[in-house]
Amino acid sequence: MENTSKLTPVSPDLAVFGSVPSDRDLAALARRGFRTVVDARLPRERMNDEHAAVELHDLRYEEIPCDPGDWTHDCFGHLARILNDPDARPIAIHCTTGARSAILALTAHVARSGLTVEELERRARAMNVILPDSATDFVRTTSDFYRSYRQP
């Protein structure tokens, strides 16, 4: 039986992997129907060639190097763009510990789904994640929920 305890669903097409996936984990992700693995680590944090390992399992590999000390809208937007590609889903995102990837996944999903900052904060609390201000700002500026209030 596969150990999927490190995989936390954010939506039907997006899950957070709680660490750097091993080759065995990648094989399990492929068997479960995942199509893309997103690595949110910075280049200096990468110790192996994950790109090649991911592709050995016929999975797509994407990098979104995000500095946890300097969150930008580009990080959230990059994941939102990947989520908009139906051929990329379902997606598993990871970093070193799962915290950074949880922030990215929650923020991109909430904004893409047209949900509120309050919903983002509720989901972050449920996952025991502390959100940077830029995450709530991204949702306020991109979620359809808020766009409807800005239109004349």
C-alpha positions as a printed NumPy array, in Angstrom:
array([[  0.   ,   0.   ,   0.   ],
       [  1.301,   3.462,  -0.906],
       [  2.12 ,   5.983,   1.79 ],
       [  0.353,   9.164,   0.764],
       [  0.528,  10.85 ,   4.159],
       [  2.86 ,  13.516,   2.727],
       [  0.255,  14.541,   0.142],
       [ -2.294,  17.18 ,   1.204],
       [ -5.066,  17.984,  -1.281],
       [ -5.809,  21.676,  -1.883],
       [ -8.349,  21.033,  -4.646],
       [ -9.23 ,  18.1  ,  -6.914],
       [ -6.402,  19.11 ,  -9.267],
       [ -3.762,  20.392,  -6.84 ],
       [ -1.96 ,  18.827,  -3.882],
       [  0.968,  19.798,  -1.673],
       [  3.718,  17.252,  -1.138],
       [  5.2  ,  17.713,   2.337],
       [  8.844,  17.218,   1.374],
       [ 11.086,  16.614,  -1.612],
       [  9.615,  13.542,  -3.325],
       [ 11.798,  10.47 ,  -3.617],
       [ 11.873,   8.314,  -6.739],
       [  9.366,   6.012,  -5.03 ],
       [  7.112,   9.011,  -4.275],
       [  7.3  ,  10.131,  -7.916],
       [  6.274,   6.653,  -9.067],
       [  3.314,   6.772,  -6.658],
       [  2.285,  10.209,  -7.947],
       [  2.35 ,   8.895, -11.527],
       [  0.269,   5.842, -10.553],
       [ -2.279,   8.138,  -8.879],
       [ -2.695,  10.074, -12.124],
       [ -0.706,  13.225, -11.386],
       [  0.669,  14.866, -14.508],
       [  2.925,  17.638, -13.199],
       [  5.376,  18.092, -10.35 ],
       [  6.183,  21.685,  -9.386],
       [  9.366,  22.406,  -7.451],
       [  9.156,  25.625,  -5.405],
       [ 12.718,  25.451,  -4.08 ],
       [ 15.41 ,  27.961,  -4.943],
       [ 18.245,  26.675,  -7.156],
       [ 20.672,  26.694,  -4.207],
       [ 18.349,  24.298,  -2.336],
       [ 18.348,  21.632,  -5.043],
       [ 20.752,  18.775,  -4.414],
       [ 19.857,  16.463,  -7.291],
       [ 18.474,  16.477, -10.806],
       [ 14.812,  16.209,  -9.963],
       [ 13.856,  17.263, -13.489],
       [ 15.273,  14.052, -14.947],
       [ 13.782,  11.904, -12.176],
       [ 10.318,  13.406, -12.724],
       [ 10.477,  12.873, -16.475],
       [ 11.501,   9.219, -15.973],
       [  7.988,   8.731, -14.583],
       [  6.388,  10.484, -17.575],
       [  5.509,  13.5  , -15.446],
       [  5.934,  17.134, -16.438],
       [  8.424,  19.155, -14.375],
       [  8.02 ,  22.848, -13.567],
       [ 10.127,  25.131, -11.394],
       [  8.769,  28.103,  -9.482],
       [ 11.764,  29.21 ,  -7.408],
       [ 10.282,  31.328,  -4.633],
       [ 12.269,  32.942,  -1.873],
       [ 10.283,  32.602,   1.366],
       [ 11.753,  35.913,   2.506],
       [ 10.681,  37.784,  -0.634],
       [  7.304,  36.612,  -1.932],
       [  6.26 ,  38.109,  -5.272],
       [  3.085,  38.047,  -7.303],
       [  5.113,  36.309, -10.01 ],
       [  5.384,  33.168,  -7.868],
       [  1.627,  32.947,  -7.303],
       [  0.85 ,  33.925, -10.877],
       [  3.205,  31.299, -12.313],
       [  1.385,  28.525, -10.459],
       [ -2.008,  29.967, -11.451],
       [ -0.914,  29.843, -15.117],
       [  0.146,  26.196, -14.76 ],
       [ -3.21 ,  25.417, -13.126],
       [ -4.976,  26.967, -16.114],
       [ -3.413,  24.346, -18.398],
       [ -5.748,  21.315, -18.336],
       [ -2.926,  19.091, -19.63 ],
       [ -0.882,  19.902, -16.513],
       [ -3.484,  18.777, -13.986],
       [ -3.483,  17.211, -11.501],
       [ -0.445,  18.891, -10.02 ],
       [  1.71 ,  18.057,  -7.003],
       [  3.776,  20.964,  -5.676],
       [  6.621,  20.671,  -3.198],
       [  9.487,  22.535,  -1.586],
       [ 11.784,  21.329,   1.174],
       [  9.283,  21.145,   4.054],
       [  5.902,  21.772,   2.434],
       [  5.296,  25.225,   3.961],
       [  6.292,  27.31 ,   0.938],
       [  4.478,  25.008,  -1.474],
       [  1.352,  25.153,   0.726],
       [  1.383,  28.96 ,   0.592],
       [  1.768,  28.903,  -3.195],
       [ -0.893,  26.259,  -3.712],
       [ -3.471,  27.799,  -1.384],
       [ -2.994,  31.308,  -2.762],
       [ -3.078,  30.326,  -6.444],
       [ -6.086,  28.054,  -5.922],
       [ -8.113,  30.618,  -3.954],
       [ -7.392,  33.392,  -6.47 ],
       [ -8.11 ,  31.139,  -9.459],
       [-11.359,  29.94 ,  -7.887],
       [-12.638,  33.459,  -7.248],
       [-12.671,  32.994,  -3.485],
       [-12.   ,  35.536,  -0.742],
       [ -9.035,  36.452,   1.417],
       [-11.016,  35.164,   4.386],
       [-11.27 ,  31.768,   2.712],
       [ -7.523,  31.808,   2.027],
       [ -6.841,  32.622,   5.673],
       [ -9.238,  29.904,   6.884],
       [ -7.575,  27.274,   4.698],
       [ -4.1  ,  28.427,   5.741],
       [ -5.028,  28.072,   9.425],
       [ -6.355,  24.566,   8.73 ],
       [ -2.98 ,  23.651,   7.201],
       [ -1.065,  25.478,   9.959],
       [  0.494,  27.869,   7.43 ],
       [  1.428,  31.513,   8.034],
       [  0.648,  33.611,   4.981],
       [  2.839,  36.481,   3.803],
       [  1.034,  39.764,   3.12 ],
       [  1.743,  39.348,  -0.58 ],
       [ -0.466,  36.224,  -0.648],
       [ -3.541,  38.086,   0.553],
       [ -2.656,  41.003,  -1.726],
       [ -2.438,  38.631,  -4.715],
       [ -5.913,  37.262,  -3.961],
       [ -7.336,  40.773,  -3.561],
       [ -5.934,  41.859,  -6.931],
       [ -6.629,  38.725,  -8.987],
       [ -9.651,  36.873,  -7.576],
       [-12.86 ,  37.341,  -9.538],
       [-14.63 ,  37.901,  -6.217],
       [-12.837,  41.231,  -5.811],
       [-12.772,  42.133,  -9.502],
       [-16.566,  42.272,  -9.561],
       [-16.476,  45.067,  -6.973],
       [-13.936,  47.125,  -8.939],
       [-15.887,  47.193, -12.191],
       [-18.149,  50.204, -12.892]])
